[in-house]
Structure formats: structure tokens, C-alpha cells
Amino acid sequence: MFFLFGLTTRENLRFTRSATCRYCGMHAPQQVIERKTKLSVFFIPLLTLKKTRLQVCTNCGGTSRISGSEERALAR
Ligand SMILES: [Zn+2]
């Protein structure tokens, strides 16, 4: 038997909100991106191995990992 395994990483833009950036201190649109790493077999994604949320500042490009509760706080 031969199996073809792989890892695929997908990024989804969840939403954009204006907030104060923790890097540049500017009130600028912040993108919240969900990044999922999936295990795929024969190019079919099966399992989500890792799920991270990123906050990206559109002003300075500063990227930081945020938790689910921080995402919900931003979504309001
Ligand atoms: Zn910034």
C-alpha cells in the first residue's frame, strides 16, 4: 500500500476591525486571520492539526498570535 501524506496550511481572513495596534500604537484596521494546518492524504484534507489566529496591522504589518477570546473581543 502506498499513501501520500501532506500538510496544507490555509489562511482565511475572518474580519477586519479598527483597533489600536500593539506595535505602532496607531488606530488602524486590524485583520484577523485564521490559519489552519491540515493533514491531507492524497491531497484531501482530513484532520486539522493546528489552528492559530493572527492579528495583522494594516498600517505597520505587525503580526501577533491571538487567542479565541481575544478574537471574540475584537469581533464585537
Ligand atoms: Zn501597527
N, CA, C, O and the ligand as a Tripos MOL2 file, in Angstrom:
@<TRIPOS>MOLECULE
protein
  305   303    77     0     0
PROTEIN
NO_CHARGES

@<TRIPOS>ATOM
      1 N           0.8380   -1.2150    0.0000 N.3       1 MET1
      2 CA          0.0000    0.0000    0.0000 C.3       1 MET1
      3 C           0.8630    1.2520    0.0000 C.2       1 MET1
      4 O           1.9240    1.2960    0.6230 O.2       1 MET1
      5 N           0.4040    2.2320   -0.6850 N.am      2 PHE2
      6 CA          1.1360    3.4880   -0.7780 C.3       2 PHE2
      7 C           0.2040    4.6370   -0.4080 C.2       2 PHE2
      8 O          -0.8710    4.8070   -0.9830 O.2       2 PHE2
      9 N           0.6510    5.4170    0.5680 N.am      3 PHE3
     10 CA         -0.1430    6.5710    0.9890 C.3       3 PHE3
     11 C           0.6410    7.8430    0.7530 C.2       3 PHE3
     12 O           1.8470    7.9060    0.9880 O.2       3 PHE3
     13 N          -0.0400    8.8140    0.3000 N.am      4 LEU4
     14 CA          0.5950   10.1000    0.0750 C.3       4 LEU4
     15 C           0.0830   11.0920    1.1180 C.2       4 LEU4
     16 O          -1.0620   11.5400    1.0620 O.2       4 LEU4
     17 N           0.9570   11.4230    2.0730 N.am      5 PHE5
     18 CA          0.5690   12.3440    3.1310 C.3       5 PHE5
     19 C           1.1360   13.7270    2.8500 C.2       5 PHE5
     20 O           2.1610   13.8810    2.1860 O.2       5 PHE5
     21 N           0.4640   14.6910    3.3570 N.am      6 GLY6
     22 CA          0.9870   16.0460    3.2090 C.3       6 GLY6
     23 C           0.3870   16.9700    4.2310 C.2       6 GLY6
     24 O          -0.6010   16.6350    4.8830 O.2       6 GLY6
     25 N           0.9810   18.1320    4.3710 N.am      7 LEU7
     26 CA          0.4500   19.1620    5.2540 C.3       7 LEU7
     27 C           0.0880   20.3770    4.4170 C.2       7 LEU7
     28 O           0.8910   20.8610    3.6200 O.2       7 LEU7
     29 N          -1.1180   20.8560    4.6060 N.am      8 THR8
     30 CA         -1.5170   22.0680    3.8950 C.3       8 THR8
     31 C          -1.8880   23.1360    4.9100 C.2       8 THR8
     32 O          -2.5450   22.8600    5.9140 O.2       8 THR8
     33 N          -1.4670   24.3280    4.6380 N.am      9 THR9
     34 CA         -1.7940   25.4560    5.5060 C.3       9 THR9
     35 C          -2.6630   26.4210    4.7280 C.2       9 THR9
     36 O          -2.3080   26.8840    3.6440 O.2       9 THR9
     37 N          -3.8030   26.7070    5.3100 N.am     10 ARG10
     38 CA         -4.7320   27.6470    4.6800 C.3      10 ARG10
     39 C          -4.9260   28.8430    5.5890 C.2      10 ARG10
     40 O          -4.9870   28.7180    6.8120 O.2      10 ARG10
     41 N          -5.0200   29.9910    4.9700 N.am     11 GLU11
     42 CA         -5.2920   31.2060    5.7300 C.3      11 GLU11
     43 C          -6.6140   31.7890    5.2840 C.2      11 GLU11
     44 O          -6.8790   31.9390    4.0910 O.2      11 GLU11
     45 N          -7.4330   32.1120    6.2590 N.am     12 ASN12
     46 CA         -8.7290   32.7120    5.9730 C.3      12 ASN12
     47 C          -8.8240   34.0410    6.6770 C.2      12 ASN12
     48 O          -8.5900   34.1420    7.8810 O.2      12 ASN12
     49 N          -9.1710   35.0630    5.9150 N.am     13 LEU13
     50 CA         -9.4210   36.3580    6.5450 C.3      13 LEU13
     51 C         -10.7940   36.3100    7.1900 C.2      13 LEU13
     52 O         -11.8120   36.1830    6.5090 O.2      13 LEU13
     53 N         -10.8120   36.4150    8.5270 N.am     14 ARG14
     54 CA        -12.0840   36.3040    9.2500 C.3      14 ARG14
     55 C         -12.8410   37.6390    9.2080 C.2      14 ARG14
     56 O         -14.0100   37.6820    8.8250 O.2      14 ARG14
     57 N         -12.1790   38.7040    9.5960 N.am     15 PHE15
     58 CA        -12.8100   40.0310    9.5490 C.3      15 PHE15
     59 C         -11.7390   41.0900    9.7510 C.2      15 PHE15
     60 O         -10.6070   40.7810   10.1240 O.2      15 PHE15
     61 N         -12.1010   42.3170    9.5070 N.am     16 THR16
     62 CA        -11.2070   43.4460    9.7110 C.3      16 THR16
     63 C         -11.9010   44.4220   10.6500 C.2      16 THR16
     64 O         -13.0560   44.7930   10.4420 O.2      16 THR16
     65 N         -11.1830   44.8260   11.6780 N.am     17 ARG17
     66 CA        -11.7490   45.7620   12.6400 C.3      17 ARG17
     67 C         -10.7280   46.8720   12.9320 C.2      17 ARG17
     68 O          -9.5180   46.6500   12.9400 O.2      17 ARG17
     69 N         -11.2600   48.0540   13.1650 N.am     18 SER18
     70 CA        -10.3760   49.1290   13.5760 C.3      18 SER18
     71 C         -10.0670   48.9820   15.0600 C.2      18 SER18
     72 O         -10.9680   48.9010   15.8950 O.2      18 SER18
     73 N          -8.7950   48.9500   15.3630 N.am     19 ALA19
     74 CA         -8.3730   48.8300   16.7530 C.3      19 ALA19
     75 C          -6.9960   49.4570   16.8820 C.2      19 ALA19
     76 O          -6.3380   49.7530   15.8850 O.2      19 ALA19
     77 N          -6.5770   49.6520   18.1080 N.am     20 THR20
     78 CA         -5.2620   50.2170   18.3460 C.3      20 THR20
     79 C          -4.2160   49.1050   18.2440 C.2      20 THR20
     80 O          -4.3080   48.0770   18.9140 O.2      20 THR20
     81 N          -3.2270   49.3410   17.3920 N.am     21 CYS21
     82 CA         -2.1730   48.3570   17.1670 C.3      21 CYS21
     83 C          -1.2410   48.3140   18.3710 C.2      21 CYS21
     84 O          -0.8930   49.3510   18.9340 O.2      21 CYS21
     85 N          -0.8410   47.1080   18.7610 N.am     22 ARG22
     86 CA          0.0590   46.9780   19.9090 C.3      22 ARG22
     87 C           1.5150   47.2650   19.5360 C.2      22 ARG22
     88 O           2.3720   47.3730   20.4130 O.2      22 ARG22
     89 N           1.7890   47.3860   18.2490 N.am     23 TYR23
     90 CA          3.1600   47.6650   17.8110 C.3      23 TYR23
     91 C           3.3760   49.1510   17.5300 C.2      23 TYR23
     92 O           4.2470   49.7900   18.1210 O.2      23 TYR23
     93 N           2.5530   49.6940   16.6030 N.am     24 CYS24
     94 CA          2.7810   51.0850   16.2020 C.3      24 CYS24
     95 C           1.9140   52.0610   16.9970 C.2      24 CYS24
     96 O           2.1300   53.2710   16.9430 O.2      24 CYS24
     97 N           0.9220   51.5260   17.7430 N.am     25 GLY25
     98 CA          0.0920   52.3870   18.5780 C.3      25 GLY25
     99 C          -0.9210   53.1990   17.8100 C.2      25 GLY25
    100 O          -1.6000   54.0450   18.3920 O.2      25 GLY25
    101 N          -1.0420   52.9630   16.5110 N.am     26 MET26
    102 CA         -1.9910   53.6920   15.6790 C.3      26 MET26
    103 C          -3.3460   52.9990   15.7040 C.2      26 MET26
    104 O          -3.4330   51.7790   15.8440 O.2      26 MET26
    105 N          -4.4000   53.7960   15.5680 N.am     27 HIS27
    106 CA         -5.7410   53.2230   15.4220 C.3      27 HIS27
    107 C          -5.9290   52.9110   13.9520 C.2      27 HIS27
    108 O          -6.2490   53.7980   13.1620 O.2      27 HIS27
    109 N          -5.7350   51.6780   13.5860 N.am     28 ALA28
    110 CA         -5.7330   51.2830   12.1860 C.3      28 ALA28
    111 C          -6.5140   49.9790   12.0290 C.2      28 ALA28
    112 O          -6.6900   49.2420   12.9990 O.2      28 ALA28
    113 N          -6.9810   49.6890   10.8170 N.am     29 PRO29
    114 CA         -7.6780   48.4190   10.6080 C.3      29 PRO29
    115 C          -6.7780   47.2210   10.9160 C.2      29 PRO29
    116 O          -5.6410   47.1400   10.4510 O.2      29 PRO29
    117 N          -7.3090   46.3080   11.7010 N.am     30 GLN30
    118 CA         -6.5770   45.1020   12.0750 C.3      30 GLN30
    119 C          -7.2820   43.9110   11.4310 C.2      30 GLN30
    120 O          -8.4870   43.7210   11.5960 O.2      30 GLN30
    121 N          -6.5170   43.1240   10.7060 N.am     31 GLN31
    122 CA         -7.0930   41.9310   10.0820 C.3      31 GLN31
    123 C          -6.9430   40.7550   11.0330 C.2      31 GLN31
    124 O          -5.8770   40.5410   11.6100 O.2      31 GLN31
    125 N          -8.0010   40.0110   11.1880 N.am     32 VAL32
    126 CA         -7.9320   38.7820   11.9760 C.3      32 VAL32
    127 C          -7.9600   37.6100   11.0010 C.2      32 VAL32
    128 O          -8.9280   37.4050   10.2680 O.2      32 VAL32
    129 N          -6.8790   36.8540   11.0170 N.am     33 ILE33
    130 CA         -6.6970   35.7640   10.0600 C.3      33 ILE33
    131 C          -6.6510   34.4460   10.8220 C.2      33 ILE33
    132 O          -5.9790   34.3260   11.8470 O.2      33 ILE33
    133 N          -7.3660   33.4760   10.3120 N.am     34 GLU34
    134 CA         -7.3400   32.1450   10.8950 C.3      34 GLU34
    135 C          -6.4460   31.2710   10.0130 C.2      34 GLU34
    136 O          -6.6450   31.1640    8.8030 O.2      34 GLU34
    137 N          -5.4630   30.6550   10.6530 N.am     35 ARG35
    138 CA         -4.5430   29.8070    9.8990 C.3      35 ARG35
    139 C          -4.7070   28.3680   10.3790 C.2      35 ARG35
    140 O          -4.5570   28.0730   11.5650 O.2      35 ARG35
    141 N          -5.0120   27.4950    9.4530 N.am     36 LYS36
    142 CA         -5.2310   26.0920    9.8040 C.3      36 LYS36
    143 C          -4.2130   25.2270    9.0810 C.2      36 LYS36
    144 O          -4.0070   25.3580    7.8740 O.2      36 LYS36
    145 N          -3.5880   24.3510    9.8330 N.am     37 THR37
    146 CA         -2.7010   23.3660    9.2380 C.3      37 THR37
    147 C          -3.4210   22.0300    9.2420 C.2      37 THR37
    148 O          -3.8310   21.5330   10.2910 O.2      37 THR37
    149 N          -3.5700   21.4600    8.0660 N.am     38 LYS38
    150 CA         -4.3190   20.2120    7.9430 C.3      38 LYS38
    151 C          -3.4400   19.1010    7.4130 C.2      38 LYS38
    152 O          -2.5650   19.3010    6.5710 O.2      38 LYS38
    153 N          -3.7130   17.9210    7.9450 N.am     39 LEU39
    154 CA         -3.0720   16.7210    7.4280 C.3      39 LEU39
    155 C          -3.9100   16.2240    6.2600 C.2      39 LEU39
    156 O          -5.1160   16.0180    6.3930 O.2      39 LEU39
    157 N          -3.2680   16.0350    5.1200 N.am     40 SER40
    158 CA         -4.0190   15.5630    3.9670 C.3      40 SER40
    159 C          -3.4580   14.2400    3.4850 C.2      40 SER40
    160 O          -2.2540   13.9910    3.5510 O.2      40 SER40
    161 N          -4.3440   13.4080    3.0050 N.am     41 VAL41
    162 CA         -3.9760   12.1300    2.4110 C.3      41 VAL41
    163 C          -4.4860   12.1550    0.9830 C.2      41 VAL41
    164 O          -5.6730   12.3690    0.7380 O.2      41 VAL41
    165 N          -3.5840   11.9370    0.0490 N.am     42 PHE42
    166 CA         -3.8950   12.0490   -1.3760 C.3      42 PHE42
    167 C          -4.5450   13.4040   -1.6950 C.2      42 PHE42
    168 O          -5.5150   13.4890   -2.4470 O.2      42 PHE42
    169 N          -3.9830   14.4430   -1.1050 N.am     43 PHE43
    170 CA         -4.3910   15.8330   -1.3350 C.3      43 PHE43
    171 C          -5.7970   16.1470   -0.8150 C.2      43 PHE43
    172 O          -6.3670   17.1850   -1.1530 O.2      43 PHE43
    173 N          -6.3490   15.2640   -0.0060 N.am     44 ILE44
    174 CA         -7.6620   15.5320    0.6040 C.3      44 ILE44
    175 C          -7.4290   15.8670    2.0760 C.2      44 ILE44
    176 O          -6.9740   15.0160    2.8400 O.2      44 ILE44
    177 N          -7.7390   17.1120    2.4800 N.am     45 PRO45
    178 CA         -7.5200   17.4800    3.8800 C.3      45 PRO45
    179 C          -8.4420   16.6800    4.7980 C.2      45 PRO45
    180 O          -9.6570   16.6460    4.6030 O.2      45 PRO45
    181 N          -7.8470   16.0430    5.7950 N.am     46 LEU46
    182 CA         -8.6430   15.1870    6.6810 C.3      46 LEU46
    183 C          -8.7310   15.7410    8.0960 C.2      46 LEU46
    184 O          -9.8210   15.8850    8.6510 O.2      46 LEU46
    185 N          -7.5840   16.0480    8.6670 N.am     47 LEU47
    186 CA         -7.5510   16.4470   10.0770 C.3      47 LEU47
    187 C          -6.9480   17.8350   10.2250 C.2      47 LEU47
    188 O          -5.9620   18.1700    9.5680 O.2      47 LEU47
    189 N          -7.5400   18.6240   11.0810 N.am     48 THR48
    190 CA         -6.9310   19.9030   11.4250 C.3      48 THR48
    191 C          -5.9470   19.6650   12.5600 C.2      48 THR48
    192 O          -6.3360   19.2820   13.6630 O.2      48 THR48
    193 N          -4.6830   19.8920   12.2820 N.am     49 LEU49
    194 CA         -3.6580   19.6470   13.2940 C.3      49 LEU49
    195 C          -3.4310   20.8800   14.1580 C.2      49 LEU49
    196 O          -3.2100   20.7780   15.3650 O.2      49 LEU49
    197 N          -3.4870   22.0190   13.5370 N.am     50 LYS50
    198 CA         -3.1570   23.2460   14.2550 C.3      50 LYS50
    199 C          -4.0610   24.3680   13.7710 C.2      50 LYS50
    200 O          -4.3210   24.5060   12.5760 O.2      50 LYS50
    201 N          -4.5300   25.1540   14.7070 N.am     51 LYS51
    202 CA         -5.3840   26.2860   14.3420 C.3      51 LYS51
    203 C          -4.8640   27.4910   15.1110 C.2      51 LYS51
    204 O          -4.8670   27.5050   16.3420 O.2      51 LYS51
    205 N          -4.4270   28.4810   14.3870 N.am     52 THR52
    206 CA         -3.9420   29.6880   15.0520 C.3      52 THR52
    207 C          -4.6640   30.8930   14.4830 C.2      52 THR52
    208 O          -5.0870   30.9070   13.3270 O.2      52 THR52
    209 N          -4.7930   31.9030   15.3290 N.am     53 ARG53
    210 CA         -5.4090   33.1480   14.9020 C.3      53 ARG53
    211 C          -4.3510   34.2320   14.9500 C.2      53 ARG53
    212 O          -3.5830   34.3420   15.9060 O.2      53 ARG53
    213 N          -4.3320   35.0250   13.8990 N.am     54 LEU54
    214 CA         -3.3410   36.0850   13.8130 C.3      54 LEU54
    215 C          -4.0370   37.4270   13.6730 C.2      54 LEU54
    216 O          -5.0640   37.5610   13.0070 O.2      54 LEU54
    217 N          -3.4460   38.4000   14.3170 N.am     55 GLN55
    218 CA         -3.9130   39.7700   14.1340 C.3      55 GLN55
    219 C          -2.8330   40.5230   13.3840 C.2      55 GLN55
    220 O          -1.6950   40.6170   13.8450 O.2      55 GLN55
    221 N          -3.1940   41.0630   12.2170 N.am     56 VAL56
    222 CA         -2.2200   41.7430   11.3710 C.3      56 VAL56
    223 C          -2.6280   43.2010   11.2380 C.2      56 VAL56
    224 O          -3.7520   43.5090   10.8410 O.2      56 VAL56
    225 N          -1.7180   44.0830   11.5690 N.am     57 CYS57
    226 CA         -1.9600   45.5100   11.4480 C.3      57 CYS57
    227 C          -1.7610   45.9240    9.9970 C.2      57 CYS57
    228 O          -0.7420   45.6050    9.3840 O.2      57 CYS57
    229 N          -2.7530   46.6430    9.4490 N.am     58 THR58
    230 CA         -2.6210   47.0610    8.0490 C.3      58 THR58
    231 C          -1.7330   48.3000    7.9180 C.2      58 THR58
    232 O          -1.3420   48.6760    6.8130 O.2      58 THR58
    233 N          -1.4220   48.9250    9.0410 N.am     59 ASN59
    234 CA         -0.5690   50.1080    8.9960 C.3      59 ASN59
    235 C           0.9120   49.7320    9.0020 C.2      59 ASN59
    236 O           1.6730   50.1890    8.1490 O.2      59 ASN59
    237 N           1.3190   48.9020    9.9590 N.am     60 CYS60
    238 CA          2.7420   48.5730   10.0680 C.3      60 CYS60
    239 C           3.0430   47.1210    9.7060 C.2      60 CYS60
    240 O           4.2090   46.7530    9.5720 O.2      60 CYS60
    241 N           2.0140   46.2940    9.5460 N.am     61 GLY61
    242 CA          2.2450   44.8900    9.2090 C.3      61 GLY61
    243 C           2.6080   44.0270   10.3960 C.2      61 GLY61
    244 O           2.9420   42.8520   10.2400 O.2      61 GLY61
    245 N           2.5420   44.6140   11.5970 N.am     62 GLY62
    246 CA          2.8620   43.8450   12.8030 C.3      62 GLY62
    247 C           1.8920   42.6970   12.9940 C.2      62 GLY62
    248 O           0.6780   42.9010   12.9610 O.2      62 GLY62
    249 N           2.4070   41.4970   13.1930 N.am     63 THR63
    250 CA          1.5890   40.3050   13.3170 C.3      63 THR63
    251 C           1.7620   39.7060   14.7050 C.2      63 THR63
    252 O           2.8770   39.5510   15.2020 O.2      63 THR63
    253 N           0.6380   39.3750   15.3110 N.am     64 SER64
    254 CA          0.7310   38.7160   16.6070 C.3      64 SER64
    255 C          -0.3230   37.6280   16.6770 C.2      64 SER64
    256 O          -1.3860   37.7350   16.0660 O.2      64 SER64
    257 N          -0.0210   36.5840   17.4260 N.am     65 ARG65
    258 CA         -0.9740   35.4970   17.6330 C.3      65 ARG65
    259 C          -1.9650   35.9360   18.7010 C.2      65 ARG65
    260 O          -1.5850   36.5120   19.7210 O.2      65 ARG65
    261 N          -3.2330   35.6580   18.4550 N.am     66 ILE66
    262 CA         -4.2370   35.9990   19.4500 C.3      66 ILE66
    263 C          -5.0180   34.7390   19.8030 C.2      66 ILE66
    264 O          -5.0530   33.7670   19.0490 O.2      66 ILE66
    265 N          -5.6430   34.7910   20.9770 N.am     67 SER67
    266 CA         -6.4250   33.6380   21.4320 C.3      67 SER67
    267 C          -7.8620   33.7860   20.9370 C.2      67 SER67
    268 O          -8.2420   34.8190   20.3860 O.2      67 SER67
    269 N          -8.6410   32.7450   21.1420 N.am     68 GLY68
    270 CA        -10.0360   32.7780   20.7310 C.3      68 GLY68
    271 C         -10.8260   33.8620   21.4270 C.2      68 GLY68
    272 O         -11.6910   34.4940   20.8210 O.2      68 GLY68
    273 N         -10.5310   34.0830   22.7090 N.am     69 SER69
    274 CA        -11.2740   35.1100   23.4410 C.3      69 SER69
    275 C         -10.8780   36.5110   22.9630 C.2      69 SER69
    276 O         -11.7040   37.4230   22.9430 O.2      69 SER69
    277 N          -9.6060   36.6740   22.5780 N.am     70 GLU70
    278 CA         -9.1740   37.9810   22.0300 C.3      70 GLU70
    279 C          -9.8590   38.2240   20.6820 C.2      70 GLU70
    280 O         -10.2130   39.3550   20.3500 O.2      70 GLU70
    281 N         -10.0390   37.1420   19.9110 N.am     71 GLU71
    282 CA        -10.7250   37.2740   18.6250 C.3      71 GLU71
    283 C         -12.1710   37.7080   18.8470 C.2      71 GLU71
    284 O         -12.6800   38.5890   18.1550 O.2      71 GLU71
    285 N         -12.8300   37.0720   19.8340 N.am     72 ARG72
    286 CA        -14.2230   37.4210   20.1040 C.3      72 ARG72
    287 C         -14.3320   38.8630   20.6000 C.2      72 ARG72
    288 O         -15.2990   39.5560   20.2820 O.2      72 ARG72
    289 N         -13.3450   39.3180   21.3790 N.am     73 ALA73
    290 CA        -13.3570   40.6870   21.8640 C.3      73 ALA73
    291 C         -13.2240   41.6660   20.6990 C.2      73 ALA73
    292 O         -13.8420   42.7300   20.7070 O.2      73 ALA73
    293 N         -12.4190   41.3090   19.6980 N.am     74 LEU74
    294 CA        -12.2390   42.1590   18.5210 C.3      74 LEU74
    295 C         -13.4800   42.1380   17.6300 C.2      74 LEU74
    296 O         -13.7960   43.1310   16.9740 O.2      74 LEU74
    297 N         -14.1670   41.0230   17.6110 N.am     75 ALA75
    298 CA        -15.2980   40.8580   16.6920 C.3      75 ALA75
    299 C         -16.4780   41.7200   17.1010 C.2      75 ALA75
    300 O         -17.3550   41.9980   16.2830 O.2      75 ALA75
    301 N         -16.5110   42.1430   18.3470 N.am     76 ARG76
    302 CA        -17.6520   42.9290   18.8370 C.3      76 ARG76
    303 C         -17.7170   44.2990   18.2100 C.2      76 ARG76
    304 O         -18.6190   45.0780   18.5190 O.2      76 ARG76
    305 ZN          0.6210   48.6860   13.6250 Zn       77 ZN77
@<TRIPOS>BOND
     1     1     2 1
     2     2     3 1
     3     3     4 2
     4     3     5 am
     5     5     6 1
     6     6     7 1
     7     7     8 2
     8     7     9 am
     9     9    10 1
    10    10    11 1
    11    11    12 2
    12    11    13 am
    13    13    14 1
    14    14    15 1
    15    15    16 2
    16    15    17 am
    17    17    18 1
    18    18    19 1
    19    19    20 2
    20    19    21 am
    21    21    22 1
    22    22    23 1
    23    23    24 2
    24    23    25 am
    25    25    26 1
    26    26    27 1
    27    27    28 2
    28    27    29 am
    29    29    30 1
    30    30    31 1
    31    31    32 2
    32    31    33 am
    33    33    34 1
    34    34    35 1
    35    35    36 2
    36    35    37 am
    37    37    38 1
    38    38    39 1
    39    39    40 2
    40    39    41 am
    41    41    42 1
    42    42    43 1
    43    43    44 2
    44    43    45 am
    45    45    46 1
    46    46    47 1
    47    47    48 2
    48    47    49 am
    49    49    50 1
    50    50    51 1
    51    51    52 2
    52    51    53 am
    53    53    54 1
    54    54    55 1
    55    55    56 2
    56    55    57 am
    57    57    58 1
    58    58    59 1
    59    59    60 2
    60    59    61 am
    61    61    62 1
    62    62    63 1
    63    63    64 2
    64    63    65 am
    65    65    66 1
    66    66    67 1
    67    67    68 2
    68    67    69 am
    69    69    70 1
    70    70    71 1
    71    71    72 2
    72    71    73 am
    73    73    74 1
    74    74    75 1
    75    75    76 2
    76    75    77 am
    77    77    78 1
    78    78    79 1
    79    79    80 2
    80    79    81 am
    81    81    82 1
    82    82    83 1
    83    83    84 2
    84    83    85 am
    85    85    86 1
    86    86    87 1
    87    87    88 2
    88    87    89 am
    89    89    90 1
    90    90    91 1
    91    91    92 2
    92    91    93 am
    93    93    94 1
    94    94    95 1
    95    95    96 2
    96    95    97 am
    97    97    98 1
    98    98    99 1
    99    99   100 2
   100    99   101 am
   101   101   102 1
   102   102   103 1
   103   103   104 2
   104   103   105 am
   105   105   106 1
   106   106   107 1
   107   107   108 2
   108   107   109 am
   109   109   110 1
   110   110   111 1
   111   111   112 2
   112   111   113 am
   113   113   114 1
   114   114   115 1
   115   115   116 2
   116   115   117 am
   117   117   118 1
   118   118   119 1
   119   119   120 2
   120   119   121 am
   121   121   122 1
   122   122   123 1
   123   123   124 2
   124   123   125 am
   125   125   126 1
   126   126   127 1
   127   127   128 2
   128   127   129 am
   129   129   130 1
   130   130   131 1
   131   131   132 2
   132   131   133 am
   133   133   134 1
   134   134   135 1
   135   135   136 2
   136   135   137 am
   137   137   138 1
   138   138   139 1
   139   139   140 2
   140   139   141 am
   141   141   142 1
   142   142   143 1
   143   143   144 2
   144   143   145 am
   145   145   146 1
   146   146   147 1
   147   147   148 2
   148   147   149 am
   149   149   150 1
   150   150   151 1
   151   151   152 2
   152   151   153 am
   153   153   154 1
   154   154   155 1
   155   155   156 2
   156   155   157 am
   157   157   158 1
   158   158   159 1
   159   159   160 2
   160   159   161 am
   161   161   162 1
   162   162   163 1
   163   163   164 2
   164   163   165 am
   165   165   166 1
   166   166   167 1
   167   167   168 2
   168   167   169 am
   169   169   170 1
   170   170   171 1
   171   171   172 2
   172   171   173 am
   173   173   174 1
   174   174   175 1
   175   175   176 2
   176   175   177 am
   177   177   178 1
   178   178   179 1
   179   179   180 2
   180   179   181 am
   181   181   182 1
   182   182   183 1
   183   183   184 2
   184   183   185 am
   185   185   186 1
   186   186   187 1
   187   187   188 2
   188   187   189 am
   189   189   190 1
   190   190   191 1
   191   191   192 2
   192   191   193 am
   193   193   194 1
   194   194   195 1
   195   195   196 2
   196   195   197 am
   197   197   198 1
   198   198   199 1
   199   199   200 2
   200   199   201 am
   201   201   202 1
   202   202   203 1
   203   203   204 2
   204   203   205 am
   205   205   206 1
   206   206   207 1
   207   207   208 2
   208   207   209 am
   209   209   210 1
   210   210   211 1
   211   211   212 2
   212   211   213 am
   213   213   214 1
   214   214   215 1
   215   215   216 2
   216   215   217 am
   217   217   218 1
   218   218   219 1
   219   219   220 2
   220   219   221 am
   221   221   222 1
   222   222   223 1
   223   223   224 2
   224   223   225 am
   225   225   226 1
   226   226   227 1
   227   227   228 2
   228   227   229 am
   229   229   230 1
   230   230   231 1
   231   231   232 2
   232   231   233 am
   233   233   234 1
   234   234   235 1
   235   235   236 2
   236   235   237 am
   237   237   238 1
   238   238   239 1
   239   239   240 2
   240   239   241 am
   241   241   242 1
   242   242   243 1
   243   243   244 2
   244   243   245 am
   245   245   246 1
   246   246   247 1
   247   247   248 2
   248   247   249 am
   249   249   250 1
   250   250   251 1
   251   251   252 2
   252   251   253 am
   253   253   254 1
   254   254   255 1
   255   255   256 2
   256   255   257 am
   257   257   258 1
   258   258   259 1
   259   259   260 2
   260   259   261 am
   261   261   262 1
   262   262   263 1
   263   263   264 2
   264   263   265 am
   265   265   266 1
   266   266   267 1
   267   267   268 2
   268   267   269 am
   269   269   270 1
   270   270   271 1
   271   271   272 2
   272   271   273 am
   273   273   274 1
   274   274   275 1
   275   275   276 2
   276   275   277 am
   277   277   278 1
   278   278   279 1
   279   279   280 2
   280   279   281 am
   281   281   282 1
   282   282   283 1
   283   283   284 2
   284   283   285 am
   285   285   286 1
   286   286   287 1
   287   287   288 2
   288   287   289 am
   289   289   290 1
   290   290   291 1
   291   291   292 2
   292   291   293 am
   293   293   294 1
   294   294   295 1
   295   295   296 2
   296   295   297 am
   297   297   298 1
   298   298   299 1
   299   299   300 2
   300   299   301 am
   301   301   302 1
   302   302   303 1
   303   303   304 2
@<TRIPOS>SUBSTRUCTURE
     1 MET1         2 RESIDUE 1 A MET
     2 PHE2         6 RESIDUE 1 A PHE
     3 PHE3        10 RESIDUE 1 A PHE
     4 LEU4        14 RESIDUE 1 A LEU
     5 PHE5        18 RESIDUE 1 A PHE
     6 GLY6        22 RESIDUE 1 A GLY
     7 LEU7        26 RESIDUE 1 A LEU
     8 THR8        30 RESIDUE 1 A THR
     9 THR9        34 RESIDUE 1 A THR
    10 ARG10       38 RESIDUE 1 A ARG
    11 GLU11       42 RESIDUE 1 A GLU
    12 ASN12       46 RESIDUE 1 A ASN
    13 LEU13       50 RESIDUE 1 A LEU
    14 ARG14       54 RESIDUE 1 A ARG
    15 PHE15       58 RESIDUE 1 A PHE
    16 THR16       62 RESIDUE 1 A THR
    17 ARG17       66 RESIDUE 1 A ARG
    18 SER18       70 RESIDUE 1 A SER
    19 ALA19       74 RESIDUE 1 A ALA
    20 THR20       78 RESIDUE 1 A THR
    21 CYS21       82 RESIDUE 1 A CYS
    22 ARG22       86 RESIDUE 1 A ARG
    23 TYR23       90 RESIDUE 1 A TYR
    24 CYS24       94 RESIDUE 1 A CYS
    25 GLY25       98 RESIDUE 1 A GLY
    26 MET26      102 RESIDUE 1 A MET
    27 HIS27      106 RESIDUE 1 A HIS
    28 ALA28      110 RESIDUE 1 A ALA
    29 PRO29      114 RESIDUE 1 A PRO
    30 GLN30      118 RESIDUE 1 A GLN
    31 GLN31      122 RESIDUE 1 A GLN
    32 VAL32      126 RESIDUE 1 A VAL
    33 ILE33      130 RESIDUE 1 A ILE
    34 GLU34      134 RESIDUE 1 A GLU
    35 ARG35      138 RESIDUE 1 A ARG
    36 LYS36      142 RESIDUE 1 A LYS
    37 THR37      146 RESIDUE 1 A THR
    38 LYS38      150 RESIDUE 1 A LYS
    39 LEU39      154 RESIDUE 1 A LEU
    40 SER40      158 RESIDUE 1 A SER
    41 VAL41      162 RESIDUE 1 A VAL
    42 PHE42      166 RESIDUE 1 A PHE
    43 PHE43      170 RESIDUE 1 A PHE
    44 ILE44      174 RESIDUE 1 A ILE
    45 PRO45      178 RESIDUE 1 A PRO
    46 LEU46      182 RESIDUE 1 A LEU
    47 LEU47      186 RESIDUE 1 A LEU
    48 THR48      190 RESIDUE 1 A THR
    49 LEU49      194 RESIDUE 1 A LEU
    50 LYS50      198 RESIDUE 1 A LYS
    51 LYS51      202 RESIDUE 1 A LYS
    52 THR52      206 RESIDUE 1 A THR
    53 ARG53      210 RESIDUE 1 A ARG
    54 LEU54      214 RESIDUE 1 A LEU
    55 GLN55      218 RESIDUE 1 A GLN
    56 VAL56      222 RESIDUE 1 A VAL
    57 CYS57      226 RESIDUE 1 A CYS
    58 THR58      230 RESIDUE 1 A THR
    59 ASN59      234 RESIDUE 1 A ASN
    60 CYS60      238 RESIDUE 1 A CYS
    61 GLY61      242 RESIDUE 1 A GLY
    62 GLY62      246 RESIDUE 1 A GLY
    63 THR63      250 RESIDUE 1 A THR
    64 SER64      254 RESIDUE 1 A SER
    65 ARG65      258 RESIDUE 1 A ARG
    66 ILE66      262 RESIDUE 1 A ILE
    67 SER67      266 RESIDUE 1 A SER
    68 GLY68      270 RESIDUE 1 A GLY
    69 SER69      274 RESIDUE 1 A SER
    70 GLU70      278 RESIDUE 1 A GLU
    71 GLU71      282 RESIDUE 1 A GLU
    72 ARG72      286 RESIDUE 1 A ARG
    73 ALA73      290 RESIDUE 1 A ALA
    74 LEU74      294 RESIDUE 1 A LEU
    75 ALA75      298 RESIDUE 1 A ALA
    76 ARG76      302 RESIDUE 1 A ARG
    77 ZN77       305 GROUP 0 **** ****
